[in-house]
Amino acid sequence: MAVRLRCVAFASVILNLMLFTFISISNINVNISSIDSVARTITGVAATAEKFKGYKPSSCEQYIVEHAEQLGYASDSDPSGCAIWNDPDTTNKDIYEGLRSYANDLDQYITAVKNFQPIPDLLTSIKNGNGDYSVCATAKLNPGGSGLNALFPSNQLSLTKSGYIEPLTPPMRFHKICEDVRKHLLSMDYLVHDFETMCHNLKPTSKRILIDMGASLSFHNKRGQPIVTLLELYEKFGFSFDHIYALEIAFTPPEEVYKELLPEKYFASYHWINTGVSHEEGNRMNPLNSILQKFDEDDFIVVKLDIDTNSIEVPLAKQLLEGGDNRIYHRLIDQFYFEHHVHLGELGGSWEEPTSGTIKDSLDLFYGLREKGIPAHFWP
């Protein structure tokens, strides 16, 4: 009898151990499932970050930069920037066909951007999701696709730390100004943004900053404001700026700025600084010193430079290239837009400010900025 009781007790112990083991394994499976979910998110972010291991220009951009002198771009006699788009003999068959294929891809991209339905603020979604970056997929132009480059079978996008962007090409604007300058002069359709990758580069603690040097809101009033168009584009793809620092030397009464020129939705983030900027390093009116350096690498920072004064804006752009005293500008800036006024046939009549420098100078500057780690775009 005692033996049977001991056997029953032993069996009970074995059964309990088996039950405990089963429950533990089930819990482990649940935890592994949770860990796997987080790992997949982290892996996605890491894969995006690993895309950038140095600037990778498109083949057409590389050719244009390397052959700038042969193409006549070192001349100060206002050479044409449109010849590469219109005349196959200006470059070679591969480059000409590459540019024409890219033009067709760009048309499809423009349509996709136009038809894209606005999405909620991405940073807010990341915070609310405890760092879940799967929300970045909502910024894709091709849901289910492999990324922005898939929309460009010409393979003529260039790759930066902020993802894919348009190649650097004359005439330093939308190539369709070669067909109709007046119609396309201020078009921003040539700008390509990889918002999905930019989303993956955000941190839950990121601040989103826009520094606008040359912030007049009345200069293009009849045809719309390029900077407002840019803000609305970012907003459409889930990027709302926490602070917009707008520096402009031409006096504009604040009442006019806020009552007539600036859309009300930007009031909470807009800082109107109605004074000129300085290019002197360390000067408090140099925004690279007084504003940019107050933020850090985890912040999302966009800089626009268009003050129509070569003697100030070119040194500022070169400070970004050279790094300034602290040598970290390239780690802070996520997007840079600059209207560089150089000798260019198609735009010479549109620039009131005297031009200085050549197309080659501009190509070298923007290419250098991109190599440095600053995704640089020609600004309209």
C-alpha positions in Angstrom: 0.0 0.0 0.0 2.8 2.4 1.0 4.6 1.6 -2.2 1.5 2.4 -4.3 1.1 5.7 -2.5 4.7 6.6 -3.2 4.2 5.7 -6.9 1.1 7.9 -7.1 3.0 10.7 -5.5 5.9 10.3 -7.8 3.6 10.3 -10.8 1.9 13.4 -9.6 5.3 15.2 -9.3 6.2 14.1 -12.9 2.8 15.3 -14.2 3.3 18.7 -12.5 6.8 19.0 -13.9 5.5 18.2 -17.4 2.6 20.7 -17.0 5.1 23.4 -15.7 7.4 22.7 -18.6 4.6 23.0 -21.1 3.4 26.3 -19.7 7.0 27.7 -19.6 7.6 26.7 -23.2 4.3 28.3 -24.2 5.4 31.5 -22.4 8.8 31.4 -24.1 7.1 31.0 -27.4 5.0 34.1 -26.7 8.0 36.0 -25.6 10.0 34.8 -28.6 7.1 35.9 -30.8 7.2 39.4 -29.2 11.0 39.6 -29.5 10.8 38.5 -33.1 8.4 41.2 -33.9 10.7 43.8 -32.4 13.7 42.3 -34.1 12.0 42.5 -37.5 11.3 46.2 -36.9 15.0 46.8 -35.8 16.2 44.8 -38.8 14.1 47.0 -41.1 15.6 50.1 -39.7 19.1 48.7 -39.8 18.7 47.6 -43.4 17.6 51.1 -44.3 20.6 52.7 -42.5 23.0 50.3 -44.2 21.9 51.5 -47.6 24.2 54.5 -47.2 27.9 53.6 -47.1 29.0 56.7 -48.9 27.4 58.8 -51.6 26.4 56.8 -54.7 25.7 59.1 -57.7 23.7 57.8 -60.7 25.7 57.0 -63.8 24.3 60.1 -65.7 25.2 62.4 -62.8 28.7 60.9 -62.5 29.3 61.4 -66.3 28.1 65.0 -66.2 30.3 65.9 -63.2 33.3 64.2 -64.7 32.8 65.7 -68.1 31.7 69.2 -67.0 34.6 70.9 -68.9 34.1 69.0 -72.1 30.3 69.9 -71.9 31.2 73.6 -71.7 30.1 74.0 -68.1 33.3 75.8 -67.0 32.4 78.7 -69.2 31.1 82.1 -67.9 29.3 82.8 -71.2 26.0 81.4 -70.1 26.2 78.0 -71.7 23.0 75.9 -72.2 22.0 73.4 -69.7 19.3 71.9 -71.9 21.6 70.4 -74.6 22.1 67.2 -72.7 18.3 66.6 -72.7 17.7 67.6 -76.4 20.7 66.6 -78.4 22.0 63.0 -78.2 25.4 64.1 -79.7 26.1 66.4 -76.6 27.0 63.3 -74.5 26.7 59.8 -75.8 24.0 57.3 -76.5 24.0 55.7 -73.1 23.8 59.0 -71.2 21.2 60.5 -73.5 19.0 57.4 -73.3 19.5 57.3 -69.6 18.3 60.9 -69.2 15.3 60.3 -71.4 14.4 57.2 -69.5 14.8 59.0 -66.2 12.5 61.8 -67.6 9.8 59.2 -68.2 10.3 57.7 -64.7 10.1 61.2 -63.2 6.7 61.8 -64.9 5.4 58.6 -63.2 6.8 59.7 -59.8 5.2 63.1 -60.1 1.8 61.4 -60.7 2.4 59.1 -57.8 3.2 62.1 -55.5 0.1 64.0 -56.7 -2.2 61.0 -56.1 -0.7 60.1 -52.7 -3.2 60.4 -49.9 -1.9 62.4 -46.9 -0.8 60.3 -43.9 -0.8 61.1 -40.2 2.3 62.6 -38.5 5.0 59.8 -38.6 6.9 60.8 -35.5 3.7 60.9 -33.4 2.9 57.4 -34.7 6.4 56.2 -33.8 6.1 57.6 -30.3 2.7 56.1 -29.8 3.9 52.8 -31.1 6.8 52.6 -28.6 9.3 52.9 -31.4 7.5 50.7 -33.9 8.9 51.8 -37.3 6.6 49.7 -39.4 4.5 52.9 -39.8 7.3 54.2 -42.1 5.9 51.9 -44.8 2.9 54.2 -45.1 5.2 56.8 -46.6 5.9 54.5 -49.6 4.7 55.6 -53.0 4.6 52.0 -54.1 2.9 50.0 -51.3 4.3 46.5 -51.1 7.2 47.5 -53.4 10.9 47.3 -52.5 11.5 51.1 -52.2 11.5 54.3 -54.1 14.2 53.1 -56.5 11.7 50.6 -57.9 9.7 53.5 -59.4 12.8 54.4 -61.4 13.7 51.5 -63.7 16.2 53.8 -65.4 18.3 53.4 -62.3 19.2 57.1 -62.4 18.4 58.1 -58.8 21.4 58.9 -56.6 21.7 57.5 -53.0 22.4 59.6 -49.9 22.1 59.1 -46.2 18.5 60.3 -46.5 17.6 57.8 -49.2 17.3 58.3 -52.9 17.2 61.7 -54.5 17.2 63.2 -58.0 20.5 63.2 -59.9 22.4 66.5 -60.3 21.8 67.7 -63.8 21.7 71.1 -65.7 19.7 73.2 -66.1 19.5 73.0 -62.3 15.7 73.0 -62.3 13.0 70.9 -63.8 14.3 69.8 -67.2 10.9 70.8 -68.7 12.0 74.4 -68.7 13.8 73.4 -71.8 10.4 73.2 -73.4 8.7 76.1 -71.7 10.6 78.3 -69.3 7.7 80.4 -68.1 5.5 77.4 -67.4 8.0 75.4 -65.5 10.4 78.0 -64.0 9.2 77.6 -60.4 8.1 74.0 -60.6 9.5 71.8 -57.9 8.4 68.6 -59.6 12.1 67.6 -60.3 12.8 67.2 -56.6 12.8 63.6 -55.4 12.4 62.7 -51.7 12.6 59.3 -50.0 10.2 59.9 -47.1 10.2 56.2 -46.1 14.0 56.2 -45.5 13.8 59.6 -43.8 11.1 58.2 -41.5 13.4 55.3 -40.5 16.1 57.9 -39.6 13.9 59.6 -37.1 14.3 58.9 -33.4 11.4 59.1 -30.9 13.1 62.1 -29.4 13.8 63.9 -32.7 12.9 67.5 -33.2 12.0 68.5 -36.8 13.6 71.8 -37.8 13.5 74.0 -40.9 16.0 76.8 -41.2 14.9 79.1 -44.1 17.5 81.7 -45.1 15.8 84.1 -47.6 12.3 83.6 -46.3 10.3 86.3 -48.2 6.7 85.2 -48.5 5.8 87.9 -50.9 8.4 87.6 -53.6 6.5 84.9 -55.6 3.1 85.8 -54.2 1.2 85.7 -57.5 2.5 82.2 -58.4 2.6 80.6 -55.0 5.4 80.3 -52.5 8.0 77.5 -53.1 8.7 77.2 -49.4 5.0 76.7 -48.6 4.8 74.1 -51.4 7.7 72.3 -49.7 6.1 72.5 -46.3 2.9 71.0 -47.7 4.8 68.2 -49.4 6.5 67.2 -46.2 3.2 67.4 -44.3 1.5 65.2 -46.9 4.1 62.5 -46.2 3.9 62.7 -42.4 6.6 65.3 -41.6 5.4 68.3 -39.6 8.0 70.7 -38.4 8.3 71.7 -34.7 10.2 74.8 -35.5 10.5 76.9 -38.7 13.2 79.6 -38.4 12.5 82.2 -41.2 15.2 84.8 -41.8 14.6 87.6 -44.3 16.3 90.9 -44.7 13.5 92.7 -46.6 11.2 94.3 -44.1 7.8 92.8 -43.9 5.4 93.9 -41.1 4.7 90.9 -38.8 1.0 91.7 -39.2 1.3 91.2 -42.9 3.2 87.9 -42.5 0.7 86.4 -40.1 -2.5 87.9 -41.4 -2.0 87.7 -45.2 1.0 85.6 -46.2 1.6 82.7 -43.9 -1.0 79.8 -43.8 -2.5 79.7 -40.3 -1.6 76.0 -39.8 2.1 77.0 -39.4 1.6 79.7 -36.8 2.5 77.4 -33.8 5.9 76.5 -35.3 6.9 79.7 -37.3 9.6 82.1 -36.1 9.7 85.2 -38.3 13.2 86.8 -37.9 13.1 89.9 -40.1 16.8 90.6 -40.4 19.6 89.6 -42.7 22.1 86.8 -42.2 25.9 86.9 -41.9 28.3 84.4 -43.4 31.0 85.1 -40.7 31.7 82.0 -38.7 30.8 82.5 -35.1 28.6 85.5 -35.8 25.3 85.4 -34.0 23.5 86.2 -37.2 25.0 83.2 -38.9 22.2 80.7 -38.6 24.7 77.8 -38.9 26.2 79.0 -35.7 23.2 80.4 -33.7 20.5 77.9 -34.7 21.8 74.8 -36.5 24.5 74.0 -33.9 21.9 74.1 -31.1 20.5 70.8 -32.3 22.0 67.3 -32.6 22.3 64.4 -34.9 19.1 62.7 -33.7 17.0 65.7 -34.9 15.6 66.0 -38.4 17.0 69.2 -39.9 16.2 70.8 -43.3 18.1 73.9 -44.5 17.0 76.2 -47.4 19.4 78.9 -48.7 18.2 81.5 -51.2 19.0 85.1 -50.2 19.9 86.3 -53.7 23.3 87.6 -52.6 26.2 85.6 -53.9 28.8 87.2 -51.5 26.9 85.8 -48.5 25.1 82.6 -49.6 28.1 81.0 -51.4 30.4 81.3 -48.3 27.5 79.8 -46.2 27.2 76.9 -48.6 31.0 76.4 -48.5 30.9 76.4 -44.7 28.6 73.4 -44.9 31.0 71.7 -47.3 34.1 72.5 -45.2 32.4 71.9 -41.9 33.1 75.1 -40.0 34.9 75.2 -36.7 33.2 72.1 -35.3 33.1 70.0 -38.5 29.7 68.4 -37.8 27.3 70.2 -40.3 27.2 67.1 -42.5 26.0 65.0 -39.5 23.2 67.5 -38.6 21.6 68.3 -42.0 19.2 65.8 -43.5 18.1 67.9 -46.5 19.6 71.0 -48.1 18.1 73.3 -50.8 20.1 76.1 -52.4 19.5 78.3 -55.4 23.0 78.8 -56.7 23.1 81.8 -59.1 25.7 80.9 -61.8 26.2 81.5 -65.5 23.5 79.4 -67.1 21.8 80.3 -70.4 18.2 79.1 -69.5 18.1 81.0 -66.2 20.2 84.1 -66.8 17.3 86.3 -67.7 15.3 85.1 -64.6 17.9 86.1 -62.0 17.9 89.7 -60.9 21.1 89.2 -58.8 24.3 89.2 -60.9 25.5 85.7 -61.5 28.9 84.5 -60.3 30.6 81.2 -61.0 29.9 78.5 -63.6 27.7 75.4 -63.9 30.8 73.4 -63.2 31.4 75.3 -60.0 27.8 74.5 -59.0 28.1 70.8 -59.9 31.3 70.5 -57.9 29.7 72.2 -54.9 26.6 70.2 -54.8 28.4 66.9 -55.6 30.9 67.7 -52.8 28.1 68.4 -50.3 26.5 65.0 -51.2 29.8 63.2 -50.8 30.2 64.9 -47.5 26.9 63.5 -46.3 24.5 66.5 -47.0 21.7 65.6 -49.4 21.8 68.8 -51.5 19.2 69.9 -54.1 19.0 72.7 -56.5 16.3 75.1 -55.3 13.9 76.8 -57.7 
